[in-house]
Amino acid sequence: MQDITLSAAVRQNLLTLQSTADLMSGVQNKLATGLKVNSALDNPNSFFTASGLNSRANDLSTLLDDMGQSLQTIKAADKGIQTITDLVETAKAKANQALQTQSQYERKKFTEQYNDLLEQIEDVAKDSSYKGKNLLAGDGNDLTTIFNEDSTSKLTIEAVDYTDTALSTGLNLSALAEGQGSTTSFTLQGGKTTITLTDGTTTLNSASSLSESNVISTTTTLEFVDAIDSPNAIISGSDTVTAGATVQDLVDSLNSISGVRAEFDDTSGELTIYSDQDFHISDTVDTHSAALSTFEVAATALASTGALLSDTGSFAVGDTLTLTDGNGFELGSLEIEDDTTVDDLENFIDDFNGVEATFNASSGRLDITSDVDLSLTSDNSDFASDAFTANTTGVTLSALSDSGFATDSDISRVVDRLNTALSNLRSQASEFGTNLSTVEIRQDYTKTMINTLQEGAGLLTLADTNEEGANLLALQTRQQLASTSLSFASQADQTVLSLF
């Protein structure tokens, strides 16, 4: 190449074309990459400054993703609190419903529903997690959100524990006792005897068809003995019937004995005596052993569901039996009629929720099972009397344990706790809402900061495509002109050939 000699004009044009080509290559690279600074060789100061800005923008972009995940975690907890609040309000409604009724059975059912709601609250709290983080599950679930690249700006959200409603640091809502029922029983027994007084008179010592008429005289004193056999003791508190007494005196004396009832029919002259225990009338004051056999009543257990209740000393036609619970709430009543049977009594008790009656024909025992406290009473003081002692309280059953809604004061305490829990939930929801807003605000700020950093880096490194396009067009024109000039220079050298 050194042996080839170019004219000054050709050489100048070649240099111009080479320079133009280099410039065009640079402009084309800028247009292709969009950058006017592609490496440190282009502009060290701008390149390294832009790299620093872009690095920070990338770091913030990573934190921005973390902020987005933190937002979702907070939203999951917030949705959980909203649902738990609804469930607590429902539980409060159940407590208020229980307060509107005095029925212990209904209150027991409301207690069970209340406990079911507490279980749902715990389940919702456990289900309010996002990517393994649960702000409603207590220890180990605190959420920390970092806002800047050196971790000096951050927000820590402390988790609360609603997975156990009984925790004092949480909702402080303990499950209530649902109550446990119990069983009681009483024996349906009795007997009767009917004596016909045929003389039509009203005095006991007048002539009659009684086999004992010879011993019912003007000197006879009748006493009431509590057993046909030993011990033949005079019934405590009973009144003797002295000589010259009337039939009505005898009836009145018999009716004054608990568990004994006497009825006298003036028309037929029939005196009917009913008793819950073995019973007879004696005319011997000292030994009480000379029983008047006509005045004997042998009491036995009622042996069938079809047995009439009025055939005992405990029941009389017109009696009203009342079934009430421990709160005095009346479940219902049954009026005894002349055809009311054991089966009628059993069905009456069975009609009510939470109460079951079973009659044992072999023993005459009526077993009663109830979920709540129960009382079966009668307006007849002889009802369920025992050993000639009145039972003024009737047949009572005390449940092994009462429900948590058994009394008004119990319910009021629960309502107070529910109100406190609602207040705490609303406060916690407000706190989570504030944290959510904080993260959202920082998220928006970070987006703006990333845009600012990237824009600043772009100002240092991005090419102006309009300017570079114009430069390319100018260089193309220059290249064409240089090519034309080179052609002219070459033609000047070729004129020498014309000499040959």
Solvent accessible surface area in square Angstrom, and as a share of the most:
residue,aa,sasa,rsa
1,M,193,0.86
2,Q,180,0.80
3,D,145,0.75
4,I,102,0.52
5,T,127,0.74
6,L,64,0.32
7,S,39,0.25
8,A,87,0.68
9,A,54,0.42
10,V,15,0.08
11,R,118,0.43
12,Q,111,0.49
13,N,18,0.09
14,L,60,0.30
15,L,97,0.48
16,T,44,0.26
17,L,31,0.16
18,Q,108,0.48
19,S,56,0.36
20,T,0,0.00
21,A,44,0.34
22,D,105,0.54
23,L,83,0.41
24,M,19,0.08
25,S,67,0.43
26,G,32,0.31
27,V,13,0.07
28,Q,87,0.39
29,N,72,0.37
30,K,60,0.26
31,L,60,0.30
32,A,87,0.67
33,T,68,0.40
34,G,23,0.22
35,L,54,0.27
36,K,86,0.36
37,V,10,0.06
38,N,51,0.26
39,S,42,0.27
40,A,31,0.24
41,L,168,0.84
42,D,77,0.40
43,N,59,0.30
44,P,76,0.48
45,N,116,0.59
46,S,13,0.08
47,F,59,0.25
48,F,128,0.53
49,T,63,0.37
50,A,3,0.02
51,S,44,0.28
52,G,44,0.42
53,L,49,0.24
54,N,60,0.31
55,S,60,0.39
56,R,93,0.34
57,A,1,0.00
58,N,91,0.47
59,D,71,0.37
60,L,6,0.03
61,S,45,0.29
62,T,82,0.48
63,L,22,0.11
64,L,31,0.15
65,D,95,0.49
66,D,71,0.37
67,M,0,0.00
68,G,17,0.17
69,Q,74,0.33
70,S,8,0.05
71,L,12,0.06
72,Q,73,0.32
73,T,8,0.04
74,I,0,0.00
75,K,82,0.35
76,A,25,0.19
77,A,0,0.00
78,D,28,0.15
79,K,129,0.55
80,G,4,0.04
81,I,0,0.00
82,Q,88,0.39
83,T,59,0.35
84,I,0,0.00
85,T,21,0.12
86,D,84,0.44
87,L,32,0.16
88,V,0,0.00
89,E,72,0.32
90,T,55,0.32
91,A,0,0.00
92,K,57,0.24
93,A,48,0.37
94,K,45,0.19
95,A,0,0.00
96,N,57,0.29
97,Q,82,0.36
98,A,0,0.00
99,L,63,0.31
100,Q,148,0.66
101,T,22,0.13
102,Q,76,0.34
103,S,8,0.05
104,Q,11,0.05
105,Y,42,0.16
106,E,80,0.36
107,R,1,0.01
108,K,21,0.09
109,K,75,0.32
110,F,32,0.13
111,T,0,0.00
112,E,43,0.19
113,Q,68,0.30
114,Y,3,0.01
115,N,13,0.07
116,D,82,0.42
117,L,25,0.12
118,L,5,0.02
119,E,103,0.46
120,Q,93,0.41
121,I,0,0.00
122,E,40,0.18
123,D,64,0.33
124,V,32,0.18
125,A,0,0.00
126,K,113,0.48
127,D,114,0.59
128,S,10,0.06
129,S,55,0.36
130,Y,65,0.25
131,K,152,0.65
132,G,72,0.69
133,K,59,0.25
134,N,8,0.04
135,L,0,0.00
136,L,0,0.00
137,A,30,0.23
138,G,6,0.06
139,D,144,0.75
140,G,74,0.71
141,N,24,0.12
142,D,69,0.36
143,L,17,0.08
144,T,67,0.39
145,T,3,0.01
146,I,56,0.28
147,F,9,0.04
148,N,30,0.15
149,E,75,0.34
150,D,89,0.46
151,S,49,0.32
152,T,106,0.62
153,S,30,0.19
154,K,119,0.50
155,L,41,0.20
156,T,72,0.42
157,I,3,0.02
158,E,120,0.54
159,A,19,0.14
160,V,31,0.18
161,D,38,0.20
162,Y,7,0.03
163,T,28,0.16
164,D,59,0.31
165,T,4,0.02
166,A,48,0.37
167,L,64,0.32
168,S,94,0.60
169,T,124,0.72
170,G,7,0.07
171,L,2,0.01
172,N,62,0.32
173,L,1,0.01
174,S,47,0.30
175,A,73,0.57
176,L,32,0.16
177,A,62,0.48
178,E,71,0.32
179,G,20,0.19
180,Q,108,0.48
181,G,22,0.21
182,S,26,0.17
183,T,80,0.46
184,T,32,0.19
185,S,46,0.30
186,F,25,0.11
187,T,64,0.37
188,L,5,0.02
189,Q,55,0.25
190,G,6,0.06
191,G,12,0.12
192,K,106,0.45
193,T,27,0.16
194,T,68,0.39
195,I,4,0.02
196,T,58,0.34
197,L,18,0.09
198,T,82,0.48
199,D,49,0.25
200,G,73,0.70
201,T,62,0.36
202,T,85,0.49
203,T,51,0.30
204,L,20,0.10
205,N,41,0.21
206,S,32,0.20
207,A,87,0.67
208,S,30,0.20
209,S,77,0.50
210,L,20,0.10
211,S,91,0.59
212,E,20,0.09
213,S,38,0.25
214,N,124,0.64
215,V,54,0.31
216,I,9,0.05
217,S,44,0.28
218,T,98,0.57
219,T,118,0.68
220,T,15,0.09
221,T,36,0.21
222,L,4,0.02
223,E,10,0.04
224,F,1,0.00
225,V,0,0.00
226,D,43,0.22
227,A,19,0.15
228,I,57,0.29
229,D,107,0.55
230,S,93,0.60
231,P,99,0.62
232,N,33,0.17
233,A,45,0.35
234,I,67,0.34
235,I,6,0.03
236,S,108,0.70
237,G,78,0.75
238,S,22,0.14
239,D,85,0.44
240,T,61,0.36
241,V,5,0.03
242,T,82,0.48
243,A,39,0.30
244,G,45,0.43
245,A,13,0.10
246,T,46,0.27
247,V,4,0.02
248,Q,102,0.45
249,D,64,0.33
250,L,0,0.00
251,V,10,0.06
252,D,75,0.39
253,S,15,0.10
254,L,0,0.00
255,N,66,0.34
256,S,75,0.48
257,I,6,0.03
258,S,21,0.14
259,G,0,0.00
260,V,0,0.00
261,R,26,0.09
262,A,4,0.03
263,E,79,0.35
264,F,58,0.24
265,D,68,0.35
266,D,124,0.64
267,T,135,0.78
268,S,55,0.35
269,G,8,0.07
270,E,70,0.31
271,L,1,0.00
272,T,18,0.10
273,I,0,0.00
274,Y,21,0.08
275,S,0,0.00
276,D,4,0.02
277,Q,26,0.12
278,D,61,0.32
279,F,0,0.00
280,H,1,0.00
281,I,0,0.00
282,S,0,0.00
283,D,36,0.19
284,T,41,0.24
285,V,75,0.43
286,D,126,0.65
287,T,82,0.48
288,H,30,0.13
289,S,69,0.45
290,A,48,0.37
291,A,37,0.29
292,L,7,0.03
293,S,70,0.45
294,T,36,0.21
295,F,2,0.01
296,E,52,0.23
297,V,1,0.01
298,A,65,0.50
299,A,20,0.16
300,T,90,0.52
301,A,38,0.29
302,L,18,0.09
303,A,74,0.57
304,S,56,0.36
305,T,58,0.34
306,G,50,0.48
307,A,22,0.17
308,L,64,0.32
309,L,0,0.00
310,S,13,0.09
311,D,45,0.23
312,T,1,0.01
313,G,0,0.00
314,S,11,0.07
315,F,2,0.01
316,A,16,0.12
317,V,91,0.52
318,G,41,0.39
319,D,15,0.08
320,T,48,0.28
321,L,0,0.00
322,T,30,0.17
323,L,0,0.00
324,T,26,0.15
325,D,7,0.03
326,G,45,0.44
327,N,43,0.22
328,G,55,0.53
329,F,75,0.31
330,E,95,0.43
331,L,39,0.19
332,G,17,0.16
333,S,61,0.39
334,L,35,0.17
335,E,104,0.47
336,I,1,0.00
337,E,93,0.42
338,D,99,0.51
339,D,91,0.47
340,T,9,0.05
341,T,25,0.14
342,V,0,0.00
343,D,55,0.28
344,D,57,0.30
345,L,0,0.00
346,E,27,0.12
347,N,73,0.37
348,F,18,0.08
349,I,0,0.00
350,D,58,0.30
351,D,110,0.57
352,F,44,0.18
353,N,106,0.54
354,G,26,0.25
355,V,11,0.06
356,E,102,0.46
357,A,4,0.03
358,T,72,0.42
359,F,22,0.09
360,N,51,0.26
361,A,47,0.37
362,S,109,0.70
363,S,42,0.27
364,G,0,0.00
365,R,85,0.31
366,L,0,0.00
367,D,35,0.18
368,I,2,0.01
369,T,58,0.34
370,S,0,0.00
371,D,48,0.25
372,V,14,0.08
373,D,31,0.16
374,L,7,0.03
375,S,27,0.17
376,L,2,0.01
377,T,43,0.25
378,S,26,0.17
379,D,104,0.54
380,N,26,0.14
381,S,73,0.47
382,D,16,0.08
383,F,2,0.01
384,A,21,0.16
385,S,9,0.06
386,D,99,0.51
387,A,66,0.51
388,F,26,0.11
389,T,88,0.51
390,A,42,0.33
391,N,45,0.23
392,T,120,0.70
393,T,90,0.52
394,G,7,0.06
395,V,13,0.08
396,T,71,0.41
397,L,8,0.04
398,S,88,0.57
399,A,15,0.11
400,L,121,0.60
401,S,48,0.31
402,D,67,0.35
403,S,13,0.08
404,G,14,0.14
405,F,0,0.00
406,A,6,0.05
407,T,60,0.35
408,D,67,0.35
409,S,62,0.40
410,D,33,0.17
411,I,0,0.00
412,S,50,0.32
413,R,142,0.52
414,V,13,0.08
415,V,21,0.12
416,D,87,0.45
417,R,119,0.43
418,L,0,0.00
419,N,61,0.31
420,T,79,0.46
421,A,0,0.00
422,L,7,0.03
423,S,64,0.41
424,N,64,0.33
425,L,0,0.00
426,R,133,0.49
427,S,72,0.46
428,Q,20,0.09
429,A,28,0.22
430,S,70,0.45
431,E,86,0.38
432,F,0,0.00
433,G,27,0.26
434,T,84,0.49
435,N,17,0.09
436,L,33,0.16
437,S,54,0.35
438,T,47,0.27
439,V,0,0.00
440,E,67,0.30
441,I,116,0.59
442,R,62,0.23
443,Q,29,0.13
444,D,83,0.43
445,Y,109,0.42
446,T,2,0.01
447,K,104,0.44
448,T,85,0.50
449,M,43,0.19
450,I,17,0.08
451,N,90,0.46
452,T,73,0.43
453,L,13,0.06
454,Q,91,0.40
455,E,103,0.46
456,G,21,0.20
457,A,2,0.02
458,G,8,0.08
459,L,134,0.66
460,L,54,0.27
461,T,13,0.08
462,L,100,0.50
463,A,14,0.11
464,D,74,0.38
465,T,76,0.44
466,N,125,0.64
467,E,97,0.44
468,E,13,0.06
469,G,30,0.29
470,A,60,0.47
471,N,55,0.28
472,L,31,0.15
473,L,117,0.58
474,A,62,0.48
475,L,13,0.06
476,Q,68,0.30
477,T,66,0.38
478,R,114,0.41
479,Q,62,0.27
480,Q,123,0.55
481,L,118,0.59
482,A,6,0.05
483,S,53,0.34
484,T,64,0.37
485,S,45,0.29
486,L,36,0.18
487,S,50,0.32
488,F,131,0.54
489,A,11,0.09
490,S,38,0.25
491,Q,98,0.44
492,A,63,0.49
493,D,71,0.37
494,Q,106,0.47
495,T,86,0.50
496,V,83,0.48
497,L,123,0.61
498,S,93,0.60
499,L,146,0.73
500,F,198,0.82
